[in-house]
């Protein structure tokens, strides 16, 4: 394994760990808010923003990881995001139109349900780009 | 882009990982260049040119064949 490869894998492990910590904190806050609807408004808002600093740290390390990656990895990341971003826009605009066409059930199509699609689009974009180059 | 990277590497008995280390990229990048799935940046092309002590046109063949 080349030195560059092992450095990328080490960065990947830290980024993945931060992403998983954020996800765990997100679900912990979400379930806590759902289980405690009587909390004060300020407390609820404070809790809602609790995962944000962790996500900011994840994002910082993710950008650092891309900057330190070699040129092919950067190309793959760029192509992966170039696929994922328009798919995300397509999802939101289509949902907007569907919402105008028919009444969407908030329990099925709220912000809680839409964001996982963006992770799926990113994974799809990555897989598509990696298949092309690797 | 067609290139003679695999031949040049084999002549020196280097693995893909070894060549990758010498020019500061990943083994996957060297493999992608050798299999013509990826064209290197100008910076990497010049690094390879310098490493093999050969001009760019002796390593890379944009017209699809050696001149």
N, CA and C atoms of all chains as a GROMACS GRO file, in nm:
protein
  603
    1UNK      N    1   0.085  -0.120   0.000
    1UNK     CA    2   0.000   0.000   0.000
    1UNK      C    3   0.089   0.125   0.000
    2UNK      N    4   0.061   0.218  -0.090
    2UNK     CA    5   0.145   0.339  -0.097
    2UNK      C    6   0.116   0.430   0.022
    3UNK      N    7   0.211   0.520   0.052
    3UNK     CA    8   0.193   0.612   0.166
    3UNK      C    9   0.068   0.697   0.149
    4UNK      N   10   0.045   0.744   0.026
    4UNK     CA   11  -0.070   0.828  -0.003
    4UNK      C   12  -0.199   0.752   0.027
    5UNK      N   13  -0.205   0.623  -0.011
    5UNK     CA   14  -0.326   0.543   0.014
    5UNK      C   15  -0.352   0.531   0.162
    6UNK      N   16  -0.248   0.501   0.243
    6UNK     CA   17  -0.271   0.481   0.384
    6UNK      C   18  -0.313   0.611   0.452
    7UNK      N   19  -0.262   0.726   0.405
    7UNK     CA   20  -0.301   0.855   0.464
    7UNK      C   21  -0.449   0.882   0.436
    8UNK      N   22  -0.495   0.852   0.314
    8UNK     CA   23  -0.634   0.873   0.280
    8UNK      C   24  -0.724   0.786   0.368
    9UNK      N   25  -0.685   0.660   0.389
    9UNK     CA   26  -0.766   0.569   0.469
    9UNK      C   27  -0.774   0.618   0.613
   10UNK      N   28  -0.663   0.669   0.667
   10UNK     CA   29  -0.663   0.720   0.803
   10UNK      C   30  -0.758   0.840   0.814
   11UNK      N   31  -0.752   0.932   0.716
   11UNK     CA   32  -0.844   1.046   0.714
   11UNK      C   33  -0.987   0.998   0.705
   12UNK      N   34  -1.010   0.898   0.620
   12UNK     CA   35  -1.145   0.845   0.601
   12UNK      C   36  -1.203   0.794   0.732
   13UNK      N   37  -1.120   0.725   0.813
   13UNK     CA   38  -1.168   0.668   0.939
   13UNK      C   39  -1.212   0.778   1.035
   14UNK      N   40  -1.136   0.887   1.043
   14UNK     CA   41  -1.171   0.998   1.133
   14UNK      C   42  -1.300   1.065   1.084
   15UNK      N   43  -1.309   1.089   0.954
   15UNK     CA   44  -1.427   1.154   0.897
   15UNK      C   45  -1.552   1.068   0.918
   16UNK      N   46  -1.536   0.937   0.894
   16UNK     CA   47  -1.648   0.845   0.913
   16UNK      C   48  -1.693   0.842   1.059
   17UNK      N   49  -1.594   0.840   1.150
   17UNK     CA   50  -1.627   0.838   1.294
   17UNK      C   51  -1.703   0.965   1.334
   18UNK      N   52  -1.656   1.081   1.286
   18UNK     CA   53  -1.725   1.207   1.318
   18UNK      C   54  -1.867   1.207   1.262
   19UNK      N   55  -1.881   1.155   1.139
   19UNK     CA   56  -2.014   1.147   1.077
   19UNK      C   57  -2.108   1.058   1.158
   20UNK      N   58  -2.054   0.945   1.204
   20UNK     CA   59  -2.136   0.852   1.283
   20UNK      C   60  -2.173   0.912   1.419
   21UNK      N   61  -2.077   0.984   1.482
   21UNK     CA   62  -2.107   1.052   1.610
   21UNK      C   63  -2.219   1.153   1.591
   22UNK      N   64  -2.209   1.230   1.482
   22UNK     CA   65  -2.313   1.330   1.454
   22UNK      C   66  -2.448   1.262   1.438
   23UNK      N   67  -2.449   1.150   1.361
   23UNK     CA   68  -2.574   1.078   1.336
   23UNK      C   69  -2.634   1.028   1.467
   24UNK      N   70  -2.548   0.973   1.554
   24UNK     CA   71  -2.596   0.923   1.684
   24UNK      C   72  -2.654   1.037   1.767
   25UNK      N   73  -2.583   1.151   1.770
   25UNK     CA   74  -2.630   1.265   1.848
   25UNK      C   75  -2.762   1.318   1.790
   26UNK      N   76  -2.769   1.322   1.656
   26UNK     CA   77  -2.891   1.368   1.590
   26UNK      C   78  -3.011   1.284   1.635
   27UNK      N   79  -2.996   1.151   1.627
   27UNK     CA   80  -3.108   1.064   1.663
   27UNK      C   81  -3.138   1.071   1.814
   28UNK      N   82  -3.033   1.086   1.894
   28UNK     CA   83  -3.055   1.098   2.039
   28UNK      C   84  -3.139   1.223   2.069
   29UNK      N   85  -3.102   1.336   2.007
   29UNK     CA   86  -3.177   1.461   2.027
   29UNK      C   87  -3.319   1.448   1.973
   30UNK      N   88  -3.329   1.387   1.855
   30UNK     CA   89  -3.461   1.373   1.791
   30UNK      C   90  -3.556   1.291   1.880
   31UNK      N   91  -3.507   1.176   1.929
   31UNK     CA   92  -3.592   1.092   2.012
   31UNK      C   93  -3.624   1.160   2.145
   32UNK      N   94  -3.525   1.233   2.199
   32UNK     CA   95  -3.547   1.303   2.326
   32UNK      C   96  -3.655   1.410   2.309
   33UNK      N   97  -3.647   1.485   2.197
   33UNK     CA   98  -3.748   1.589   2.172
   33UNK      C   99  -3.887   1.528   2.152
   34UNK      N  100  -3.892   1.414   2.082
   34UNK     CA  101  -4.020   1.348   2.060
   34UNK      C  102  -4.079   1.294   2.190
   35UNK      N  103  -3.988   1.248   2.279
   35UNK     CA  104  -4.034   1.189   2.405
   35UNK      C  105  -4.067   1.295   2.510
   36UNK      N  106  -4.019   1.418   2.490
   36UNK     CA  107  -4.041   1.524   2.591
   36UNK      C  108  -4.101   1.650   2.526
   37UNK      N  109  -4.226   1.640   2.484
   37UNK     CA  110  -4.289   1.754   2.416
   37UNK      C  111  -4.318   1.873   2.508
   38UNK      N  112  -4.306   1.852   2.639
   38UNK     CA  113  -4.343   1.959   2.732
   38UNK      C  114  -4.224   2.046   2.775
   39UNK      N  115  -4.108   2.022   2.719
   39UNK     CA  116  -3.993   2.104   2.755
   39UNK      C  117  -4.014   2.249   2.713
   40UNK      N  118  -3.944   2.340   2.782
   40UNK     CA  119  -3.956   2.482   2.748
   40UNK      C  120  -3.906   2.506   2.606
   41UNK      N  121  -3.962   2.607   2.540
   41UNK     CA  122  -3.929   2.635   2.400
   41UNK      C  123  -3.778   2.662   2.381
   42UNK      N  124  -3.721   2.741   2.472
   42UNK     CA  125  -3.579   2.772   2.462
   42UNK      C  126  -3.492   2.647   2.472
   43UNK      N  127  -3.531   2.561   2.565
   43UNK     CA  128  -3.458   2.435   2.583
   43UNK      C  129  -3.469   2.348   2.459
   44UNK      N  130  -3.587   2.343   2.400
   44UNK     CA  131  -3.608   2.261   2.280
   44UNK      C  132  -3.524   2.314   2.164
   45UNK      N  133  -3.522   2.447   2.151
   45UNK     CA  134  -3.441   2.506   2.043
   45UNK      C  135  -3.292   2.480   2.064
   46UNK      N  136  -3.250   2.493   2.190
   46UNK     CA  137  -3.110   2.467   2.224
   46UNK      C  138  -3.070   2.325   2.189
   47UNK      N  139  -3.159   2.232   2.224
   47UNK     CA  140  -3.131   2.091   2.193
   47UNK      C  141  -3.127   2.067   2.042
   48UNK      N  142  -3.215   2.136   1.969
   48UNK     CA  143  -3.220   2.117   1.824
   48UNK      C  144  -3.088   2.155   1.757
   49UNK      N  145  -3.019   2.253   1.817
   49UNK     CA  146  -2.891   2.297   1.759
   49UNK      C  147  -2.770   2.224   1.818
   50UNK      N  148  -2.796   2.133   1.911
   50UNK     CA  149  -2.686   2.061   1.978
   50UNK      C  150  -2.596   1.986   1.880
   51UNK      N  151  -2.651   1.917   1.779
   51UNK     CA  152  -2.562   1.842   1.687
   51UNK      C  153  -2.485   1.930   1.589
   52UNK      N  154  -2.523   2.058   1.579
   52UNK     CA  155  -2.463   2.144   1.475
   52UNK      C  156  -2.310   2.159   1.488
   53UNK      N  157  -2.254   2.187   1.608
   53UNK     CA  158  -2.107   2.199   1.616
   53UNK      C  159  -2.034   2.072   1.573
   54UNK      N  160  -2.092   1.956   1.607
   54UNK     CA  161  -2.029   1.829   1.569
   54UNK      C  162  -2.030   1.813   1.417
   55UNK      N  163  -2.141   1.856   1.355
   55UNK     CA  164  -2.147   1.848   1.209
   55UNK      C  165  -2.048   1.946   1.146
   56UNK      N  166  -2.031   2.062   1.208
   56UNK     CA  167  -1.933   2.160   1.158
   56UNK      C  168  -1.792   2.100   1.163
   57UNK      N  169  -1.761   2.027   1.271
   57UNK     CA  170  -1.631   1.962   1.284
   57UNK      C  171  -1.615   1.854   1.176
   58UNK      N  172  -1.722   1.777   1.156
   58UNK     CA  173  -1.722   1.674   1.052
   58UNK      C  174  -1.695   1.738   0.915
   59UNK      N  175  -1.765   1.848   0.887
   59UNK     CA  176  -1.750   1.916   0.758
   59UNK      C  177  -1.608   1.968   0.739
   60UNK      N  178  -1.551   2.025   0.847
   60UNK     CA  179  -1.414   2.078   0.842
   60UNK      C  180  -1.316   1.966   0.808
   61UNK      N  181  -1.330   1.851   0.877
   61UNK     CA  182  -1.240   1.739   0.850
   61UNK      C  183  -1.263   1.681   0.711
   62UNK      N  184  -1.388   1.680   0.666
   62UNK     CA  185  -1.421   1.629   0.532
   62UNK      C  186  -1.352   1.714   0.425
   63UNK      N  187  -1.360   1.846   0.441
   63UNK     CA  188  -1.295   1.936   0.344
   63UNK      C  189  -1.144   1.920   0.350
   64UNK      N  190  -1.090   1.909   0.473
   64UNK     CA  191  -0.946   1.886   0.488
   64UNK      C  192  -0.905   1.755   0.420
   65UNK      N  193  -0.988   1.653   0.437
   65UNK     CA  194  -0.959   1.522   0.376
   65UNK      C  195  -0.954   1.532   0.225
   66UNK      N  196  -1.048   1.606   0.167
   66UNK     CA  197  -1.049   1.622   0.021
   66UNK      C  198  -0.927   1.702  -0.024
   67UNK      N  199  -0.893   1.806   0.053
   67UNK     CA  200  -0.777   1.888   0.014
   67UNK      C  201  -0.647   1.809   0.020
   68UNK      N  202  -0.638   1.716   0.115
   68UNK     CA  203  -0.514   1.640   0.129
   68UNK      C  204  -0.511   1.515   0.042
   69UNK      N  205  -0.625   1.485  -0.021
   69UNK     CA  206  -0.630   1.365  -0.106
   69UNK      C  207  -0.552   1.389  -0.235
   70UNK      N  208  -0.518   1.281  -0.302
   70UNK     CA  209  -0.445   1.298  -0.428
   70UNK      C  210  -0.543   1.335  -0.540
   71UNK      N  211  -0.489   1.365  -0.657
   71UNK     CA  212  -0.573   1.428  -0.761
   71UNK      C  213  -0.686   1.338  -0.810
   72UNK      N  214  -0.665   1.207  -0.816
   72UNK     CA  215  -0.772   1.119  -0.862
   72UNK      C  216  -0.886   1.115  -0.761
   73UNK      N  217  -0.850   1.108  -0.631
   73UNK     CA  218  -0.953   1.106  -0.527
   73UNK      C  219  -1.034   1.235  -0.530
   74UNK      N  220  -0.965   1.349  -0.553
   74UNK     CA  221  -1.037   1.477  -0.562
   74UNK      C  222  -1.133   1.476  -0.681
   75UNK      N  223  -1.088   1.419  -0.793
   75UNK     CA  224  -1.174   1.409  -0.912
   75UNK      C  225  -1.299   1.325  -0.881
   76UNK      N  226  -1.276   1.212  -0.811
   76UNK     CA  227  -1.388   1.124  -0.776
   76UNK      C  228  -1.487   1.196  -0.684
   77UNK      N  229  -1.434   1.267  -0.584
   77UNK     CA  230  -1.521   1.341  -0.492
   77UNK      C  231  -1.602   1.447  -0.567
   78UNK      N  232  -1.533   1.518  -0.658
   78UNK     CA  233  -1.601   1.623  -0.734
   78UNK      C  234  -1.713   1.565  -0.820
   79UNK      N  235  -1.683   1.456  -0.890
   79UNK     CA  236  -1.785   1.396  -0.975
   79UNK      C  237  -1.900   1.338  -0.893
   80UNK      N  238  -1.864   1.281  -0.777
   80UNK     CA  239  -1.967   1.227  -0.689
   80UNK      C  240  -2.062   1.336  -0.642
   81UNK      N  241  -2.005   1.451  -0.602
   81UNK     CA  242  -2.088   1.563  -0.557
   81UNK      C  243  -2.162   1.627  -0.674
   82UNK      N  244  -2.100   1.626  -0.792
   82UNK     CA  245  -2.166   1.682  -0.911
   82UNK      C  246  -2.288   1.600  -0.949
   83UNK      N  247  -2.290   1.474  -0.912
   83UNK     CA  248  -2.408   1.390  -0.935
   83UNK      C  249  -2.507   1.411  -0.821
   84UNK      N  250  -2.456   1.412  -0.697
   84UNK     CA  251  -2.544   1.417  -0.580
   84UNK      C  252  -2.619   1.550  -0.568
   85UNK      N  253  -2.552   1.662  -0.596
   85UNK     CA  254  -2.615   1.793  -0.576
   85UNK      C  255  -2.738   1.813  -0.666
   86UNK      N  256  -2.726   1.791  -0.798
   86UNK     CA  257  -2.847   1.807  -0.882
   86UNK      C  258  -2.958   1.710  -0.844
   87UNK      N  259  -2.922   1.588  -0.800
   87UNK     CA  260  -3.026   1.494  -0.757
   87UNK      C  261  -3.099   1.548  -0.634
   88UNK      N  262  -3.024   1.613  -0.544
   88UNK     CA  263  -3.085   1.675  -0.426
   88UNK      C  264  -3.179   1.788  -0.466
   89UNK      N  265  -3.135   1.871  -0.560
   89UNK     CA  266  -3.220   1.982  -0.609
   89UNK      C  267  -3.345   1.924  -0.675
   90UNK      N  268  -3.326   1.818  -0.754
   90UNK     CA  269  -3.441   1.755  -0.822
   90UNK      C  270  -3.542   1.702  -0.721
   91UNK      N  271  -3.490   1.640  -0.614
   91UNK     CA  272  -3.580   1.586  -0.511
   91UNK      C  273  -3.661   1.698  -0.446
   92UNK      N  274  -3.592   1.807  -0.407
   92UNK     CA  275  -3.662   1.916  -0.337
   92UNK      C  276  -3.763   1.986  -0.428
   93UNK      N  277  -3.723   2.012  -0.553
   93UNK     CA  278  -3.816   2.082  -0.644
   93UNK      C  279  -3.936   1.994  -0.678
   94UNK      N  280  -3.909   1.863  -0.697
   94UNK     CA  281  -4.020   1.772  -0.728
   94UNK      C  282  -4.114   1.760  -0.609
   95UNK      N  283  -4.056   1.751  -0.488
   95UNK     CA  284  -4.141   1.744  -0.369
   95UNK      C  285  -4.225   1.871  -0.356
   96UNK      N  286  -4.163   1.986  -0.390
   96UNK     CA  287  -4.237   2.113  -0.385
   96UNK      C  288  -4.356   2.111  -0.479
   97UNK      N  289  -4.333   2.060  -0.600
   97UNK     CA  290  -4.442   2.054  -0.698
   97UNK      C  291  -4.550   1.954  -0.655
   98UNK      N  292  -4.504   1.839  -0.602
   98UNK     CA  293  -4.601   1.738  -0.556
   98UNK      C  294  -4.685   1.793  -0.443
   99UNK      N  295  -4.618   1.872  -0.355
   99UNK     CA  296  -4.689   1.932  -0.241
   99UNK      C  297  -4.797   2.029  -0.289
  100UNK      N  298  -4.768   2.097  -0.404
  100UNK     CA  299  -4.869   2.188  -0.458
  100UNK      C  300  -4.980   2.111  -0.529
  101UNK      N  301  -4.942   1.994  -0.584
  101UNK     CA  302  -5.040   1.915  -0.659
  101UNK      C  303  -5.136   1.840  -0.566
  102UNK      N  304  -5.079   1.780  -0.465
  102UNK     CA  305  -5.161   1.706  -0.368
  102UNK      C  306  -5.112   1.740  -0.228
  103UNK      N  307  -5.192   1.711  -0.130
  103UNK     CA  308  -5.151   1.740   0.008
  103UNK      C  309  -5.063   1.627   0.060
  104UNK      N  310  -4.935   1.660   0.092
  104UNK     CA  311  -4.844   1.557   0.144
  104UNK      C  312  -4.862   1.544   0.294
  105UNK      N  313  -4.854   1.420   0.341
  105UNK     CA  314  -4.864   1.395   0.484
  105UNK      C  315  -4.733   1.434   0.552
  106UNK      N  316  -4.740   1.526   0.648
  106UNK     CA  317  -4.620   1.573   0.718
  106UNK      C  318  -4.548   1.456   0.786
  107UNK      N  319  -4.623   1.357   0.831
  107UNK     CA  320  -4.562   1.241   0.898
  107UNK      C  321  -4.476   1.158   0.803
  108UNK      N  322  -4.504   1.171   0.672
  108UNK     CA  323  -4.428   1.093   0.574
  108UNK      C  324  -4.321   1.175   0.503
  109UNK      N  325  -4.345   1.307   0.485
  109UNK     CA  326  -4.255   1.388   0.404
  109UNK      C  327  -4.219   1.519   0.472
  110UNK      N  328  -4.159   1.509   0.589
  110UNK     CA  329  -4.112   1.630   0.657
  110UNK      C  330  -3.960   1.639   0.638
  111UNK      N  331  -3.897   1.743   0.698
  111UNK     CA  332  -3.750   1.755   0.693
  111UNK      C  333  -3.683   1.630   0.751
  112UNK      N  334  -3.756   1.565   0.845
  112UNK     CA  335  -3.699   1.445   0.907
  112UNK      C  336  -3.676   1.333   0.807
  113UNK      N  337  -3.753   1.335   0.698
  113UNK     CA  338  -3.748   1.224   0.603
  113UNK      C  339  -3.665   1.254   0.479
  114UNK      N  340  -3.646   1.381   0.447
  114UNK     CA  341  -3.582   1.416   0.320
  114UNK      C  342  -3.429   1.405   0.325
  115UNK      N  343  -3.368   1.446   0.439
  115UNK     CA  344  -3.221   1.453   0.442
  115UNK      C  345  -3.151   1.320   0.417
  116UNK      N  346  -3.206   1.204   0.461
  116UNK     CA  347  -3.132   1.080   0.431
  116UNK      C  348  -3.114   1.055   0.281
  117UNK      N  349  -3.204   1.111   0.199
  117UNK     CA  350  -3.189   1.096   0.055
  117UNK      C  351  -3.058   1.159   0.006
  118UNK      N  352  -3.018   1.269   0.071
  118UNK     CA  353  -2.895   1.337   0.029
  118UNK      C  354  -2.772   1.249   0.055
  119UNK      N  355  -2.775   1.176   0.166
  119UNK     CA  356  -2.665   1.084   0.195
  119UNK      C  357  -2.665   0.972   0.090
  120UNK      N  358  -2.785   0.923   0.059
  120UNK     CA  359  -2.795   0.819  -0.044
  120UNK      C  360  -2.743   0.871  -0.179
  121UNK      N  361  -2.779   0.994  -0.215
  121UNK     CA  362  -2.732   1.052  -0.343
  121UNK      C  363  -2.579   1.064  -0.345
  122UNK      N  364  -2.521   1.104  -0.231
  122UNK     CA  365  -2.375   1.116  -0.222
  122UNK      C  366  -2.310   0.979  -0.242
  123UNK      N  367  -2.364   0.877  -0.175
  123UNK     CA  368  -2.308   0.741  -0.188
  123UNK      C  369  -2.324   0.693  -0.332
  124UNK      N  370  -2.439   0.720  -0.393
  124UNK     CA  371  -2.461   0.681  -0.533
  124UNK      C  372  -2.361   0.752  -0.624
  125UNK      N  373  -2.342   0.882  -0.604
  125UNK     CA  374  -2.249   0.958  -0.687
  125UNK      C  375  -2.107   0.907  -0.673
  126UNK      N  376  -2.068   0.875  -0.549
  126UNK     CA  377  -1.935   0.821  -0.524
  126UNK      C  378  -1.916   0.687  -0.597
  127UNK      N  379  -2.015   0.601  -0.584
  127UNK     CA  380  -2.006   0.468  -0.646
  127UNK      C  381  -1.994   0.482  -0.797
  128UNK      N  382  -2.073   0.572  -0.853
  128UNK     CA  383  -2.073   0.595  -0.998
  128UNK      C  384  -1.935   0.642  -1.044
  129UNK      N  385  -1.878   0.740  -0.972
  129UNK     CA  386  -1.748   0.795  -1.010
  129UNK      C  387  -1.637   0.691  -0.990
  130UNK      N  388  -1.643   0.616  -0.881
  130UNK     CA  389  -1.539   0.516  -0.855
  130UNK      C  390  -1.541   0.406  -0.959
  131UNK      N  391  -1.661   0.370  -1.002
  131UNK     CA  392  -1.672   0.265  -1.105
  131UNK      C  393  -1.603   0.311  -1.234
  132UNK      N  394  -1.608   0.440  -1.259
  132UNK     CA  395  -1.548   0.492  -1.382
  132UNK      C  396  -1.396   0.491  -1.378
  133UNK      N  397  -1.339   0.526  -1.262
  133UNK     CA  398  -1.194   0.545  -1.254
  133UNK      C  399  -1.118   0.428  -1.190
  134UNK      N  400  -1.185   0.349  -1.106
  134UNK     CA  401  -1.110   0.245  -1.033
  134UNK      C  402  -1.144   0.105  -1.083
  135UNK      N  403  -0.584   0.855  -2.213
  135UNK     CA  404  -0.471   0.878  -2.300
  135UNK      C  405  -0.375   0.759  -2.292
  136UNK      N  406  -0.332   0.714  -2.410
  136UNK     CA  407  -0.236   0.603  -2.410
  136UNK      C  408  -0.104   0.651  -2.350
  137UNK      N  409  -0.034   0.560  -2.285
  137UNK     CA  410   0.093   0.597  -2.224
  137UNK      C  411   0.181   0.474  -2.204
  138UNK      N  412   0.307   0.499  -2.181
  138UNK     CA  413   0.401   0.389  -2.163
  138UNK      C  414   0.441   0.368  -2.019
  139UNK      N  415   0.354   0.411  -1.929
  139UNK     CA  416   0.388   0.408  -1.787
  139UNK      C  417   0.415   0.266  -1.736
  140UNK      N  418   0.330   0.173  -1.778
  140UNK     CA  419   0.343   0.035  -1.730
  140UNK      C  420   0.477  -0.024  -1.773
  141UNK      N  421   0.515   0.002  -1.897
  141UNK     CA  422   0.641  -0.050  -1.950
  141UNK      C  423   0.760   0.013  -1.877
  142UNK      N  424   0.754   0.145  -1.861
  142UNK     CA  425   0.863   0.215  -1.793
  142UNK      C  426   0.878   0.168  -1.649
  143UNK      N  427   0.765   0.144  -1.586
  143UNK     CA  428   0.766   0.096  -1.446
  143UNK      C  429   0.824  -0.045  -1.440
  144UNK      N  430   0.781  -0.130  -1.534
  144UNK     CA  431   0.829  -0.269  -1.535
  144UNK      C  432   0.979  -0.274  -1.562
  145UNK      N  433   1.027  -0.185  -1.648
  145UNK     CA  434   1.171  -0.182  -1.680
  145UNK      C  435   1.254  -0.154  -1.554
  146UNK      N  436   1.196  -0.079  -1.462
  146UNK     CA  437   1.267  -0.046  -1.338
  146UNK      C  438   1.230  -0.141  -1.223
  147UNK      N  439   1.145  -0.237  -1.255
  147UNK     CA  440   1.102  -0.336  -1.156
  147UNK      C  441   1.035  -0.271  -1.035
  148UNK      N  442   0.954  -0.170  -1.061
  148UNK     CA  443   0.881  -0.101  -0.954
  148UNK      C  444   0.737  -0.151  -0.951
  149UNK      N  445   0.681  -0.161  -0.833
  149UNK     CA  446   0.538  -0.190  -0.821
  149UNK      C  447   0.461  -0.059  -0.841
  150UNK      N  448   0.331  -0.071  -0.859
  150UNK     CA  449   0.248   0.051  -0.872
  150UNK      C  450   0.259   0.136  -0.744
  151UNK      N  451   0.260   0.068  -0.629
  151UNK     CA  452   0.268   0.140  -0.501
  151UNK      C  453   0.401   0.215  -0.489
  152UNK      N  454   0.507   0.150  -0.536
  152UNK     CA  455   0.640   0.212  -0.529
  152UNK      C  456   0.646   0.338  -0.616
  153UNK      N  457   0.593   0.325  -0.738
  153UNK     CA  458   0.590   0.441  -0.828
  153UNK      C  459   0.502   0.551  -0.767
  154UNK      N  460   0.388   0.509  -0.710
  154UNK     CA  461   0.296   0.605  -0.648
  154UNK      C  462   0.367   0.685  -0.539
  155UNK      N  463   0.442   0.615  -0.455
  155UNK     CA  464   0.516   0.683  -0.348
  155UNK      C  465   0.618   0.782  -0.403
  156UNK      N  466   0.683   0.743  -0.512
  156UNK     CA  467   0.788   0.829  -0.568
  156UNK      C  468   0.732   0.960  -0.624
  157UNK      N  469   0.607   0.959  -0.670
  157UNK     CA  470   0.550   1.083  -0.724
  157UNK      C  471   0.441   1.141  -0.633
  158UNK      N  472   0.418   1.077  -0.518
  158UNK     CA  473   0.327   1.134  -0.418
  158UNK      C  474   0.180   1.126  -0.450
  159UNK      N  475   0.139   1.015  -0.513
  159UNK     CA  476  -0.004   0.992  -0.536
  159UNK      C  477  -0.040   0.854  -0.484
  160UNK      N  478  -0.167   0.815  -0.498
  160UNK     CA  479  -0.209   0.684  -0.450
  160UNK      C  480  -0.183   0.578  -0.558
  161UNK      N  481  -0.175   0.453  -0.514
  161UNK     CA  482  -0.157   0.343  -0.610
  161UNK      C  483  -0.272   0.339  -0.709
  162UNK      N  484  -0.392   0.372  -0.661
  162UNK     CA  485  -0.510   0.372  -0.748
  162UNK      C  486  -0.494   0.471  -0.864
  163UNK      N  487  -0.428   0.584  -0.835
  163UNK     CA  488  -0.407   0.684  -0.939
  163UNK      C  489  -0.315   0.629  -1.048
  164UNK      N  490  -0.205   0.564  -1.006
  164UNK     CA  491  -0.113   0.505  -1.104
  164UNK      C  492  -0.186   0.399  -1.186
  165UNK      N  493  -0.265   0.316  -1.120
  165UNK     CA  494  -0.340   0.212  -1.190
  165UNK      C  495  -0.438   0.272  -1.291
  166UNK      N  496  -0.507   0.380  -1.249
  166UNK     CA  497  -0.604   0.443  -1.339
  166UNK      C  498  -0.535   0.506  -1.461
  167UNK      N  499  -0.414   0.558  -1.441
  167UNK     CA  500  -0.339   0.615  -1.556
  167UNK      C  501  -0.295   0.502  -1.648
  168UNK      N  502  -0.242   0.394  -1.591
  168UNK     CA  503  -0.193   0.282  -1.672
  168UNK      C  504  -0.306   0.217  -1.752
  169UNK      N  505  -0.424   0.211  -1.693
  169UNK     CA  506  -0.538   0.149  -1.763
  169UNK      C  507  -0.615   0.250  -1.849
  170UNK      N  508  -0.560   0.372  -1.858
  170UNK     CA  509  -0.614   0.479  -1.943
  170UNK      C  510  -0.754   0.523  -1.903
  171UNK      N  511  -0.785   0.507  -1.773
  171UNK     CA  512  -0.914   0.555  -1.724
  171UNK      C  513  -0.905   0.699  -1.678
  172UNK      N  514  -0.782   0.747  -1.656
  172UNK     CA  515  -0.764   0.881  -1.601
  172UNK      C  516  -0.640   0.945  -1.662
  173UNK      N  517  -0.655   1.070  -1.705
  173UNK     CA  518  -0.541   1.145  -1.757
  173UNK      C  519  -0.482   1.229  -1.644
  174UNK      N  520  -0.351   1.218  -1.620
  174UNK     CA  521  -0.292   1.290  -1.506
  174UNK      C  522  -0.292   1.440  -1.527
  175UNK      N  523  -0.283   1.513  -1.416
  175UNK     CA  524  -0.267   1.659  -1.424
  175UNK      C  525  -0.130   1.690  -1.484
  176UNK      N  526  -0.112   1.815  -1.524
  176UNK     CA  527   0.017   1.857  -1.579
  176UNK      C  528   0.128   1.841  -1.474
  177UNK      N  529   0.093   1.874  -1.349
  177UNK     CA  530   0.191   1.862  -1.240
  177UNK      C  531   0.239   1.717  -1.225
  178UNK      N  532   0.144   1.623  -1.225
  178UNK     CA  533   0.182   1.483  -1.209
  178UNK      C  534   0.257   1.433  -1.332
  179UNK      N  535   0.213   1.476  -1.450
  179UNK     CA  536   0.282   1.436  -1.574
  179UNK      C  537   0.428   1.482  -1.571
  180UNK      N  538   0.450   1.606  -1.525
  180UNK     CA  539   0.588   1.656  -1.517
  180UNK      C  540   0.668   1.580  -1.410
  181UNK      N  541   0.602   1.542  -1.301
  181UNK     CA  542   0.670   1.463  -1.197
  181UNK      C  543   0.716   1.329  -1.254
  182UNK      N  544   0.629   1.266  -1.332
  182UNK     CA  545   0.664   1.138  -1.394
  182UNK      C  546   0.776   1.156  -1.495
  183UNK      N  547   0.765   1.264  -1.572
  183UNK     CA  548   0.867   1.295  -1.671
  183UNK      C  549   1.003   1.313  -1.604
  184UNK      N  550   1.003   1.384  -1.491
  184UNK     CA  551   1.127   1.408  -1.418
  184UNK      C  552   1.180   1.279  -1.358
  185UNK      N  553   1.090   1.197  -1.302
  185UNK     CA  554   1.132   1.071  -1.240
  185UNK      C  555   1.196   0.977  -1.341
  186UNK      N  556   1.135   0.965  -1.458
  186UNK     CA  557   1.187   0.874  -1.560
  186UNK      C  558   1.295   0.940  -1.646
  187UNK      N  559   1.320   1.068  -1.622
  187UNK     CA  560   1.418   1.146  -1.699
  187UNK      C  561   1.392   1.135  -1.848
  188UNK      N  562   1.265   1.152  -1.883
  188UNK     CA  563   1.223   1.145  -2.023
  188UNK      C  564   1.126   1.259  -2.052
  189UNK      N  565   1.121   1.307  -2.177
  189UNK     CA  566   1.023   1.412  -2.209
  189UNK      C  567   0.880   1.357  -2.202
  190UNK      N  568   0.786   1.448  -2.183
  190UNK     CA  569   0.645   1.408  -2.169
  190UNK      C  570   0.598   1.323  -2.287
  191UNK      N  571   0.637   1.367  -2.408
  191UNK     CA  572   0.586   1.297  -2.528
  191UNK      C  573   0.644   1.157  -2.544
  192UNK      N  574   0.746   1.123  -2.462
  192UNK     CA  575   0.800   0.987  -2.466
  192UNK      C  576   0.724   0.897  -2.367
  193UNK      N  577   0.644   0.958  -2.281
  193UNK     CA  578   0.567   0.881  -2.182
  193UNK      C  579   0.418   0.877  -2.220
  194UNK      N  580   0.366   0.992  -2.263
  194UNK     CA  581   0.223   1.002  -2.296
  194UNK      C  582   0.204   1.022  -2.446
  195UNK      N  583   0.102   0.954  -2.500
  195UNK     CA  584   0.078   0.957  -2.644
  195UNK      C  585  -0.065   1.004  -2.672
  196UNK      N  586  -0.086   1.137  -2.674
  196UNK     CA  587  -0.222   1.189  -2.691
  196UNK      C  588  -0.286   1.151  -2.825
  197UNK      N  589  -0.204   1.119  -2.924
  197UNK     CA  590  -0.260   1.079  -3.054
  197UNK      C  591  -0.292   0.931  -3.059
  198UNK      N  592  -0.268   0.863  -2.949
  198UNK     CA  593  -0.305   0.721  -2.942
  198UNK      C  594  -0.195   0.625  -2.980
  199UNK      N  595  -0.079   0.675  -3.018
  199UNK     CA  596   0.031   0.584  -3.052
  199UNK      C  597   0.164   0.654  -3.030
  200UNK      N  598   0.269   0.573  -3.016
  200UNK     CA  599   0.403   0.629  -3.004
  200UNK      C  600   0.442   0.694  -3.135
  201UNK      N  601   0.512   0.811  -3.126
  201UNK     CA  602   0.558   0.877  -3.249
  201UNK      C  603   0.678   0.803  -3.308
   0.00000   0.00000   0.00000
